[in-house]
Amino acid sequence: MTQIIRTSADLRDRVAAWKRSGILVGVVPTMGALHDGHMSLVREARKQSDRVIVTIFVNPMQFNNASDLDKYPRDEAHDLAMLEAEGVDVLFAPGVNEVYPDGFATKVSVSGISEPLEGAFRPGHFDGVATVVSKLFGMTQAGRAFFGEKDWQQLQVVRRLVEDLNIPIRIIGCPTIREPDGLAMSSRNVRLSEAERAQAPALHRIMTAAAEQIRAGAPIETALEQAKAEILAAGFHDIEYLEVRSVEGLRPMETFSEPGRMLVAAYLGDVRLIDNIAV
Ligand code: AMP
């Protein structure tokens, strides 16, 4: 049985009992609307920890766009069934007032790594992520936390945060889970129309081809320009960024001189999709 916990006080009691017996707690922070991508994190957490806590909290502080927050899919009953099936010990699903009670006044802000890409197009987003993740680490007292490479920059921001604040937790990055046609699984995919859903896999396909060209010696800028034109032709609009950056520091890369990461954000209809692959 997965126990549902709604308050940090109840969670503290639950975790304190575990910790007294030397149990290693793993946490998987999510915003719910769970899919197989999330479940791969849960399975990894089960392998690497004695008890697993999945958190579901649609964090208002990390949404820079009110309508994106309103439209974010929520289905706790469905999520709970998935967590039960994987043998998750605790679902921690606090309300907004529990996480941000009256008088809440602290913001955690990671500079540098959180400034380009998502940080440039979603002002304040990573402050919201860093703040809520710090709180979830404190509340769950977990020894390991599992994050998806799907949100590559977020993973790097969280690693920086944990190192800078000496938070005693190990961050485990897990590979992106894709639909059979290559589309990265995302809670936002349910908002794609049937026609958009059919167009969506072009993003990963075009990126993969561009990465191949760069590996074969094509200049990065040329390969990216061509890929952008193809992504637009495939039905996307407003490519916010399509870049190749260094893997961990996310420094701009003009020439292919070290392992890189190609990262994209683009709109299909009113759905904003992000993805990234190794180069
Ligand atoms: P979210 O609920 O979108 O905030 O995601 C919660 C966690 O699941 C984050 O660490 C994401 O990176 C991860 N995640 C989301 N989609 C995928 C995916 N397709 N494959 C692997 N991890 C994912």
Residues whose N, C-alpha, C, O or C-beta is under 5 A from the ligand:
A	BS01	AMP	P29 T30 M31 G32 G37 H38 F146 F147 G148 E149 K150 D151 C174 P175 T176 I177 A184 M185 S186
